[in-house]
Amino acid sequence: MFANDWWGDFMLEYSVGSSLSRDDLYAELSFNDVQWGEISLSEDKKEVKIIIYPDSDFLEFNYSEFLLLIEKAKDHLLRLEPLV
């Protein structure tokens, strides 16, 4: 699976994949063909792991709390400065 969005001359993309060396599906995140991160879900689907490159450490969050935080932050920003 592959998706992309354009912002001017820049392209933000993701691709979903799997590997023989891993048990999970993951989404690779890239900007202008340079991978900058990865997202994967825990086996129980309760946590999301985010890796931001080049540092291979990962951040781990409760999935529902992560989505709620992103939505709240987006809504707050849009209230302060709506999109045109």
Buried (B, 14 or more C-beta within 10 A) or exposed (E): EEEEEEEEEEEBBBBEEEEEEEEEEBBBBBEEEEBBBBBBBEEEEEBBBBBEEEEEEEEEBEBEEBEEEEEEEEEEEEEEEEEE
